[in-house]
């Protein structure tokens, strides 16, 4: 079994954007590669590739606003890149020194880009607002999450080396150290006037799940644990995480601080969704290497795939539940799978295409169309692909997707191609 890529997804409903053909004409540049083997920052709109730079480069995030397409990334080799923002394909270099752009939010007429300046071994968290840089910390630091709410800009991350960092919240550029002890911040939600940050306090082998509400810590467990995904629904605050050491942890959901153990055996929790009074949690049950994808609905588990499976994400749409993942079988090949209301559908490929393995990572639903993002491999060649209503669509040889965003009926993917 191969280890899958880390991928980010965002979805926003009710957004109308330009069609793929109009965007393609504005973004595609002449194909005059300097080094064909180096990655090139690429934007795919509904599967159509648009190369953003002919130099070595990578794209990490995409945002669509008012018909304009914004892409954040970097140009140059990884150890000497320059943070870059593309607007409708036109590049804007954000820094003349080594830097990276990782997150992107557009609010009204303002464009916020989150990243870092400095060498990879000692970066400094940086926020660019309309191209003007704001150094968040002069020490080694990293910024991971960005939320713009009204006129306020919230950033959460860490200050200090990774093995001894401090979870930090910046509000309009002003830092607030969330803990004086070693700590991690794993999610950020702003709801009304309240700011929620989840994570852990303590060294990695002895950390305690923690929720900060307006900067005030609430320890969720006195055992080794961590808190991740946050959802605020009405007056209720849901936090997803795990309790126990890594090799024997239990998937746990906290509701208003009260823990609910989702499984009595080794398990993990990955994603959380709350709608219409129902609480959905996706994760897995069983030890790593022999685990099975599991969806809990209001605490009741539904296990997918045998003898071994994994789930990437899920979507609830129109009363149906879609789960994307992979079924692993030592007797045959690993296969990307879509479960609809628990019924599996193996995602196929043309019979004349030699594919040894396929993996399903993320599912998106737009109208009557179901998109699954994943990868296929043959020998040492592995590439990202996607399926539309079960039909395989190739993104190009050596395509690597870093971020996916869905607006209206269009799917925007960014990453690199060769």
C-alpha positions in Angstrom: 0.0 0.0 0.0 1.3 3.4 -0.9 1.1 6.5 1.2 -1.3 9.0 -0.3 -0.7 12.7 -0.9 -1.9 15.4 1.5 -4.6 17.4 -0.1 -6.7 20.4 0.9 -10.3 21.1 -0.1 -12.7 24.0 0.3 -16.2 24.3 -1.0 -18.4 27.3 -1.2 -22.0 27.2 -2.5 -23.8 29.8 -4.5 -20.8 31.3 -6.3 -21.0 32.1 -10.0 -17.7 32.2 -11.9 -16.5 32.5 -15.5 -16.6 29.3 -17.5 -13.6 27.2 -18.1 -13.0 28.3 -21.7 -13.0 32.0 -20.8 -10.5 31.4 -18.0 -8.3 29.2 -20.1 -7.9 31.9 -22.7 -6.7 34.3 -20.1 -4.2 32.1 -18.3 -2.5 29.7 -20.7 1.0 30.7 -21.5 3.3 29.5 -24.3 4.9 26.1 -23.7 8.6 26.8 -23.7 9.8 24.8 -20.8 13.3 25.6 -19.5 13.6 22.2 -17.8 10.9 19.7 -18.8 11.5 17.6 -15.6 10.8 20.5 -13.2 7.3 21.1 -11.8 5.3 24.0 -13.2 2.5 25.8 -11.2 -0.8 24.8 -12.9 -4.5 25.6 -12.5 -7.1 23.1 -13.7 -10.6 24.4 -14.2 -13.0 21.5 -14.6 -10.0 19.4 -15.6 -8.6 21.7 -18.2 -4.9 22.6 -17.4 -3.6 26.1 -17.4 0.2 26.5 -16.8 0.9 29.6 -14.7 4.7 29.7 -15.0 7.2 28.2 -17.4 9.9 28.3 -14.7 10.1 25.8 -11.9 7.1 26.6 -9.6 4.2 25.4 -7.5 0.7 26.5 -6.8 -0.7 25.9 -3.4 -4.1 27.7 -3.1 -6.9 29.1 -5.2 -9.7 31.6 -4.6 -12.4 32.9 -7.0 -14.1 36.2 -6.4 -16.2 38.3 -8.8 -15.1 36.3 -11.8 -11.4 36.8 -11.0 -9.2 33.8 -10.2 -6.5 34.2 -7.6 -3.8 31.6 -7.2 -1.0 31.6 -4.5 2.2 29.7 -4.8 5.9 30.1 -5.4 8.3 30.4 -8.4 11.8 29.0 -8.3 13.4 25.9 -6.8 12.1 24.8 -3.5 15.1 26.0 -1.5 15.2 29.4 -3.2 11.6 30.1 -4.3 9.7 33.4 -4.3 6.2 33.8 -3.0 3.9 34.6 -6.0 0.2 35.6 -6.5 -1.4 35.1 -9.9 -4.5 37.1 -10.7 -6.2 35.7 -13.9 -2.8 34.3 -14.8 -0.8 37.5 -14.3 2.0 36.9 -11.7 2.9 39.3 -8.9 6.1 38.5 -7.0 5.4 39.1 -3.3 9.0 38.9 -2.0 12.4 39.3 -3.6 13.9 36.9 -1.0 13.3 33.2 -0.4 9.6 32.8 0.5 6.4 30.8 0.0 2.7 31.6 -0.3 0.4 28.9 1.2 -3.0 30.3 2.0 -5.3 32.8 0.2 -8.5 34.7 1.1 -10.2 37.5 -0.9 -12.6 39.7 1.0 -14.2 42.6 -0.9 -11.5 44.4 -2.7 -8.7 43.1 -0.4 -6.5 40.1 -1.1 -4.9 38.3 1.8 -2.0 35.9 1.3 -0.5 33.9 4.1 3.0 32.3 3.9 6.5 32.7 5.1 9.7 34.6 4.3 13.2 33.1 4.9 14.9 29.7 4.4 12.8 26.6 4.9 14.8 25.7 8.1 14.0 29.0 9.7 10.9 30.7 8.1 9.1 33.7 9.4 5.3 33.8 9.3 4.2 36.6 6.9 0.9 38.0 5.7 0.6 40.0 2.5 -2.4 42.4 2.2 -2.9 43.6 -1.3 0.8 42.8 -2.0 2.2 44.6 1.1 4.0 42.3 3.5 3.4 42.2 7.2 5.9 40.1 9.2 4.0 38.4 11.9 7.0 37.3 13.9 10.8 38.0 13.6 11.5 34.6 15.1 11.2 31.2 13.5 7.5 30.8 13.0 4.7 29.3 10.8 1.2 30.5 10.0 -1.3 27.8 9.2 -4.8 29.2 9.2 -6.3 32.5 8.0 -9.8 33.8 8.6 -11.1 37.3 7.5 -14.3 38.3 9.4 -15.6 41.8 8.8 -12.7 44.2 9.2 -10.6 41.8 11.3 -8.0 39.4 10.1 -7.2 36.3 12.2 -4.2 34.1 11.8 -3.2 31.1 13.8 0.1 29.2 13.8 3.3 28.6 15.8 6.3 30.6 17.0 9.5 28.8 17.7 11.1 25.6 16.3 8.7 22.8 15.6 9.9 20.6 18.6 9.4 23.5 21.0 6.9 25.9 19.5 4.1 28.0 21.0 0.6 28.1 19.6 -0.1 31.7 18.6 -3.1 33.7 17.4 -2.6 37.0 15.5 -5.5 39.4 15.4 -4.9 42.2 12.9 -1.2 41.5 13.2 -1.0 41.6 17.0 0.2 38.3 18.4 -1.3 36.5 21.3 0.6 33.5 22.7 -2.0 30.9 23.5 0.3 28.9 25.8 3.7 29.4 27.4 4.3 25.6 27.2 5.0 23.6 24.0 1.8 23.7 22.1 0.1 23.2 18.7 -2.8 24.9 17.0 -4.7 22.7 14.5 -7.9 24.7 13.6 -9.4 28.2 13.7 -13.1 29.2 13.6 -14.6 32.6 14.1 -18.2 32.7 15.0 -19.8 36.0 15.7 -17.6 37.7 18.3 -16.0 34.4 19.5 -12.7 33.0 18.3 -12.1 29.3 18.6 -8.7 27.6 18.3 -8.1 23.9 18.8 -4.9 22.0 19.3 -2.9 20.6 22.2 -0.6 21.7 25.0 2.5 19.7 26.0 5.2 17.7 24.3 4.1 15.4 21.4 4.3 12.3 23.6 2.3 13.8 26.4 0.1 16.5 24.9 -3.4 17.4 26.1 -6.3 18.3 23.8 -7.1 22.0 24.3 -9.7 24.4 23.0 -9.0 28.1 23.3 -12.1 30.3 23.3 -11.2 34.0 22.9 -7.7 33.1 24.1 -8.8 31.3 27.2 -7.7 27.6 27.3 -10.1 24.7 28.1 -8.4 21.4 28.6 -10.5 18.7 26.9 -8.7 15.7 28.3 -6.2 15.0 31.0 -4.8 12.0 29.0 -2.6 12.1 26.0 -4.8 13.6 23.3 -5.2 16.3 20.6 -8.1 18.3 19.3 -8.5 19.1 15.6 -11.5 20.0 13.5 -14.0 22.6 15.0 -17.6 23.1 14.0 -19.9 25.7 15.6 -23.6 25.2 15.1 -26.0 27.5 16.9 -25.0 27.4 20.6 -23.1 24.2 20.3 -19.3 23.7 19.8 -18.2 20.4 18.3 -14.5 19.5 18.4 -13.0 16.3 16.8 -9.9 14.6 17.9 -8.3 11.5 19.5 -7.5 10.4 23.0 -4.7 8.0 23.7 -1.2 7.3 22.3 -0.9 7.1 18.6 -0.7 3.3 18.4 -3.8 2.9 20.6 -5.9 6.1 20.3 -9.7 6.4 20.3 -11.6 8.7 18.0 -13.4 11.3 20.2 -16.0 14.0 19.7 -16.4 16.7 22.3 -19.7 18.5 22.3 -19.6 21.7 24.5 -16.5 20.1 26.2 -18.2 16.8 27.0 -16.3 13.8 25.4 -18.0 11.1 23.4 -15.8 8.1 22.6 -16.7 7.0 19.1 -15.1 3.6 19.3 -13.9 1.3 22.1 -11.1 0.0 19.9 -8.2 1.7 18.2 -9.6 4.3 15.8 -9.0 7.8 14.4 -11.3 10.7 13.3 -10.6 12.8 10.2 -13.5 15.1 9.3 -16.7 16.5 10.9 -19.9 17.9 9.5 -23.0 19.1 11.4 -26.3 19.7 9.6 -30.0 19.6 10.4 -29.4 18.3 13.9 -27.2 15.4 12.6 -23.5 15.0 13.3 -21.4 13.2 10.8 -17.8 12.0 11.6 -15.5 10.3 9.2 -12.5 8.2 10.2 -11.4 4.6 10.6 -11.5 1.8 13.1 -8.7 -0.7 13.6 -4.9 -0.6 13.8 -3.0 1.1 11.0 -2.5 -1.3 8.1 -5.6 -3.2 9.0 -8.1 -0.4 9.5 -11.5 0.1 7.9 -13.1 3.4 6.8 -16.0 4.3 9.2 -18.7 7.0 9.2 -20.4 7.8 12.4 -23.8 9.4 12.2 -25.0 10.7 15.6 -22.5 8.3 17.2 -23.6 5.2 15.3 -20.8 3.7 13.2 -21.1 2.5 9.6 -18.1 0.5 8.4 -17.0 0.5 4.8 -14.8 -1.9 2.8 -13.3 -5.2 3.6 -10.8 -6.4 4.6 -9.0 -3.1 4.7 -10.1 0.4 3.6 -9.5 4.1 4.0 -11.7 7.2 3.5 -10.5 10.6 2.3 -13.6 12.8 2.8 -17.4 12.8 2.6 -20.2 15.1 1.4 -23.8 15.3 2.4 -26.0 16.5 -0.4 -29.7 16.3 -1.0 -30.1 13.7 1.7 -27.4 11.4 0.3 -24.0 10.7 1.8 -21.0 10.4 -0.5 -17.7 9.0 0.8 -14.5 8.8 -1.3 -11.8 6.3 -0.4 -9.8 3.2 -1.2 -10.3 -0.5 -0.7 -7.1 -2.4 -0.2 -6.9 -6.1 -1.1 -3.6 -8.1 -1.1 -5.1 -10.6 -3.5 -5.9 -8.0 -6.1 -5.1 -4.3 -6.7 -6.0 -1.4 -4.5 -9.0 0.4 -5.9 -10.4 3.9 -5.6 -14.0 3.6 -4.3 -17.0 5.8 -3.9 -19.7 4.9 -1.4 -23.1 6.4 -1.8 -25.3 5.8 1.2 -23.0 2.9 2.1 -23.1 1.2 -1.3 -19.7 0.8 -2.9 -18.8 1.8 -6.4 -15.3 0.8 -7.6 -14.0 3.7 -9.7 -12.9 2.1 -13.0 -10.6 3.0 -15.8 -10.6 2.1 -19.6 -9.7 -1.6 -20.1 -6.8 -0.7 -22.4 -5.2 1.4 -19.7 -2.6 -0.4 -17.6 -3.2 0.7 -14.0 -1.9 -1.3 -11.0 -3.5 0.8 -8.2 -5.9 3.6 -7.8 -6.8 5.7 -4.7 -9.8 7.9 -3.9 -9.1 11.0 -1.8 -12.0 13.6 -2.0 -15.5 13.8 -3.4 -17.4 16.9 -4.5 -21.0 17.1 -5.6 -22.2 19.9 -7.9 -25.8 19.6 -9.1 -26.3 16.1 -10.5 -22.5 15.6 -11.0 -20.3 13.7 -8.6 -16.5 14.4 -8.8 -13.9 12.2 -7.1 -10.3 13.3 -6.8 -7.7 10.6 -6.5 -4.6 9.1 -8.1 -3.6 6.1 -10.3 -0.3 4.4 -10.4 1.5 2.0 -12.7 5.0 0.9 -11.7 6.8 3.9 -10.3 4.5 6.4 -12.1 1.8 7.9 -9.9 -0.4 10.8 -10.9 -3.4 12.7 -9.7 -6.7 12.2 -11.6 -10.4 12.7 -11.1 -13.6 10.8 -12.0 -16.8 12.6 -13.1 -19.8 10.4 -12.5 -17.5 7.4 -12.5 -15.7 8.2 -15.7 -11.9 8.7 -15.4 -10.4 12.0 -16.5 -6.7 12.5 -16.7 -5.0 15.7 -15.6 -1.7 15.1 -17.4 1.4 13.1 -16.7 2.9 13.7 -13.3 0.1 16.0 -12.2 0.2 16.8 -8.5 -2.8 18.6 -6.9 -2.3 20.6 -3.7 -5.7 22.3 -3.2 -9.2 22.0 -4.6 -12.0 24.6 -4.4 -15.6 24.2 -5.7 -17.6 27.3 -6.8 -21.0 26.9 -8.2 -20.7 24.2 -10.9 -17.0 24.6 -11.4 -14.1 22.7 -9.9 -10.8 24.6 -9.5 -7.6 22.6 -8.7 -4.1 23.9 -8.3 -0.7 22.2 -8.0 2.0 21.4 -10.4 2.5 19.5 -13.7 5.6 18.5 -15.7 
